């Protein structure tokens, strides 16, 4: 029995591969309906569709959209056409479309049949079309959805589809019943049929104008104007279109339906938001105006939910219109192919089931895919085997993926893109190719290419054609190439040798091992001919352009250094990412990173390192020391010696990646691709851009493989540490490297073990707080005694060299080899030495201690980075007994301290405490001199303040004791001299002295008016005392002296004041005389008396003679002012009494004018003879006359 004899129906019978929208021949329609397979999935879809379609028949609805989705070749276009036959009530060979489903039991559900009958009996115009073929636009400039719908709607009615304004004219002529007359008249004028000629409208305008004029529809002028402007003036909105469809349905009778069945709407819209919006609005308006009488049924490879996400627009309305959504899955295709193509006759079924049971184990071993392949269905059992034989179950899904991926990546030709091939046709043609073969043969995947060949575009097909004529390739090589082409863009399967072997199995009894070897040889030949490329274990078909690009990539130059640098990046950034080695969970050691002596980042700053040695490294003796040149050693022993030397010389872990250099070859390939892409990315064509993306993906895959190869190499690498080859078991690379670094750290930082504990900040703070304890740290810190002594010795050595190392210097020293301590270790050690009083901490030249800083502040100085350069460490020097004796003597004689401590720091602290107290006292006294700088002892105070300030500013005890010993005599002098000064300011002497100073100031203010010898002698003695540098023993004389001064001085003042006091009284009386009425007295008398009283009090209290004499003039001016106020008041009274009878008007009272003889005469005159007197009097007379006016009285003050 051969393959052709096992099928229920003749396998080579004529079957249309794809039922194209547009095929209407009776024979085709009959075969379509007769052989149409209603699968379980389709049965559900028929029920859902006709159930929803019934709503538009029985009443109004706006949910009149149907969205049919499914992958390429799933049968959605076929399903759409079958629906059109049923809705149109199509007949084929005397049978109605519904009869094929009802009579042939394709659908057994009575409710579905009832709904189908209901739809069949409704008057319906069915418009079935492929929107891409009906669109007049190009791929880049597609017609709006409305224009295409308008076109097919016009064509359905017999109107012109290509020229919409002509269709509009035809519709109007038809509505008026003269369309047939128009066609007849046009034929008589033009000679040809209107329907044939109308699409050439712009060439037959004159005939159309004449026709319209002759049938009386328009005048010739109007027709001419219409013909010339019809194209410009034509427009139609979506709303108008919807109303046009509604009016058409109404005109056709009650419940007439129009159904638009649109194939491949999703492919047409793509990601064009304008087209999507156009479809949404068309659907919405048809729903609103036609209320279920107009339906839109569309197919798409995408679900509507995916398509409405176009560019972020909100197309939620369209989802509501397309309420009926039907999705065809791959299972539907499988079932159709099994029933329509692969159905077996009874004999074949039994034979095949028996064959499977015999060969089941062989088949399971024969058919296997690599573990990283998505699930590929194989035979479930004997029945499954019999149902799909000679095919293999995985081929259904895989072939669907092949068709979709080829189409998506633009590799398919025009016919394939239009759907001229289907899964059904591919399986049938492939089965036909084996129909003469005996049972046992299996369908290899390469056979499917033969069914696709003439529909593949030239870009890909030419590669296969050239391969066929290539003398370096055999026939089988080409078959392998075909398989690689078909799965090139399929993500679900990788083209490795394992999978290629399974895909090319041709017989149940085939030897898989032999086939695998055969395929491997073919791949090598294809690689040599650059028809395929290898990426890891994956082989890829190359187009001509890809071949050119691959050749260009291979010509890119990559230096060895670039390869090693990339390896370094992978190792140290992807695999072993730590930049420091962590030892004992506390210590972090930075290490240099290198590959083949190329240091990462060109840095070698760390004390230790790790170097990876690759198979490319030149392990030559001349690169190493002479120990590796010992004769008689094998090559491996020589290499080992070289590697030992490398590890010892540079304090590095050496990791030798011996053997396979595949990862380096992969890196070279990766770098070449990157270089090519960097150079050419800007000049790539659209096709090349897709290749560019594929190459970028290849780079990503190489990166993954390189990491895997390196991880594997590191697992088994030889490792050398400090001159020794170490034994570290094969395990995770990170763990191996860490273990090796741990061994290196123990050898380099061999004093790290001196620190037995792991102090933290709180431990350092405790050390600082307890620093006053005697013998601190000698017992509590015995664990770390070795570390403490190391630190102490280092500071002692630095001090002997007159250096004060900074905290940072010490940190750097003890963090390096051979210690490796962390900051907290070093800080704790310094704090311990400080607490044991072996060192000083110095900041800004001042010693840090508890007098100036708290424990928390000292902790901050030791542990915060910003202070590391500022804190200096000074080793403590022992203080001499003589210096201690000097300090105690000064304390006793200067500050009165009889009992002082023996310990030098406590002694310094006590001294500075007393010194600060005395300093503060003297500062207060110093401020007294700002008030009165004649106070005695100013020089003593200033010198003492300087002395105390200097000693208080010393922060280091060494300097303190040196300074006090040096200035001892000055301190003792200060103690002796200060007593008198302090007593002066603290007792009565200061006030006595101050009064004496005031007396001398008063004298000097009046001395030009004084000529009293006795008074002047008293003043001289006072001034003699207050100007003494040391007047303290004479101050007691001052009270008697300034009392005598005050007595004599007061007598002089009284003598000066008496005549002026009398003048004040005269001036007051003169003013009071002017108060000549009760009203004026009431207004001024008390006020004026108070003014003169104040002036008299001022006279009595004046101590300066110049002030007393000035009061004489002040009295004169006060009297003049008062009289002026009186005269002003009188004038005001007169003004207010202006209505007095004329007969009672009295004589005006004279005005008063006040003059002083000083105002009208010279301040000083000399009289020597009588004529001088006369001359003075004459001058006075003339001036008085000038001042005298009518009704004026002059009051002259002498």
Secondary structure as UniProt FT lines:
FT   HELIX           3..5
FT   TURN            11..12
FT   TURN            21..22
FT   HELIX           26..35
FT   HELIX           40..58
FT   STRAND          65..70
FT   TURN            72..73
FT   HELIX           76..88
FT   STRAND          91..92
FT   TURN            93..94
FT   STRAND          95..96
FT   HELIX           97..102
FT   TURN            103..105
FT   HELIX           110..120
FT   STRAND          124..130
FT   HELIX           131..134
FT   HELIX           145..156
FT   TURN            157..158
FT   HELIX           164..175
FT   TURN            176..177
FT   HELIX           179..190
FT   HELIX           194..197
FT   HELIX           198..203
FT   HELIX           205..214
FT   TURN            215..216
FT   HELIX           220..233
FT   HELIX           238..252
FT   TURN            254..255
FT   STRAND          257..263
FT   HELIX           265..269
FT   TURN            270..271
FT   HELIX           273..290
FT   TURN            291..292
FT   STRAND          294..300
FT   HELIX           304..307
FT   TURN            308..309
FT   HELIX           310..312
FT   HELIX           316..321
FT   STRAND          324..328
FT   HELIX           330..340
FT   HELIX           346..366
FT   TURN            371..372
FT   HELIX           382..388
FT   TURN            389..390
FT   HELIX           394..408
FT   TURN            409..410
FT   HELIX           414..417
FT   TURN            418..419
FT   HELIX           423..433
FT   TURN            434..436
FT   TURN            439..440
FT   TURN            445..446
FT   HELIX           447..452
FT   HELIX           453..455
FT   HELIX           458..469
FT   TURN            471..472
FT   HELIX           475..486
FT   TURN            487..489
FT   TURN            491..492
FT   HELIX           497..503
FT   TURN            508..509
FT   HELIX           512..528
FT   TURN            529..530
FT   STRAND          532..535
FT   TURN            536..537
FT   STRAND          538..541
FT   HELIX           544..554
FT   HELIX           560..569
FT   HELIX           570..575
FT   STRAND          580..583
FT   TURN            584..586
FT   STRAND          587..595
FT   TURN            596..597
FT   STRAND          598..599
FT   HELIX           600..602
FT   STRAND          608..613
FT   TURN            615..616
FT   HELIX           621..623
FT   HELIX           626..629
FT   TURN            631..632
FT   HELIX           635..649
FT   TURN            650..651
FT   STRAND          652..656
FT   HELIX           662..680
FT   HELIX           681..683
FT   HELIX           686..716
FT   STRAND          718..721
FT   TURN            722..723
FT   STRAND          724..726
FT   HELIX           733..748
FT   TURN            750..751
FT   HELIX           752..754
FT   HELIX           761..769
FT   TURN            770..772
FT   TURN            774..781
FT   HELIX           782..784
FT   HELIX           785..800
FT   TURN            801..802
FT   HELIX           807..815
FT   TURN            817..819
FT   HELIX           823..835
FT   TURN            836..837
FT   STRAND          839..843
FT   TURN            844..845
FT   STRAND          846..847
FT   TURN            850..852
FT   HELIX           855..863
FT   HELIX           865..867
FT   TURN            868..870
FT   STRAND          871..875
FT   HELIX           881..895
FT   HELIX           904..931
FT   TURN            933..934
FT   HELIX           938..952
FT   HELIX           957..966
FT   HELIX           968..986
FT   HELIX           989..1006
FT   HELIX           1007..1009
FT   HELIX           1013..1026
FT   TURN            1029..1030
FT   TURN            1032..1034
FT   HELIX           1035..1037
FT   HELIX           1038..1073
FT   HELIX           1078..1101
FT   HELIX           1105..1136
FT   TURN            1137..1139
FT   HELIX           1142..1144
FT   STRAND          1151..1156
FT   HELIX           1157..1160
FT   HELIX           1170..1187
FT   TURN            1190..1191
FT   STRAND          1192..1197
//
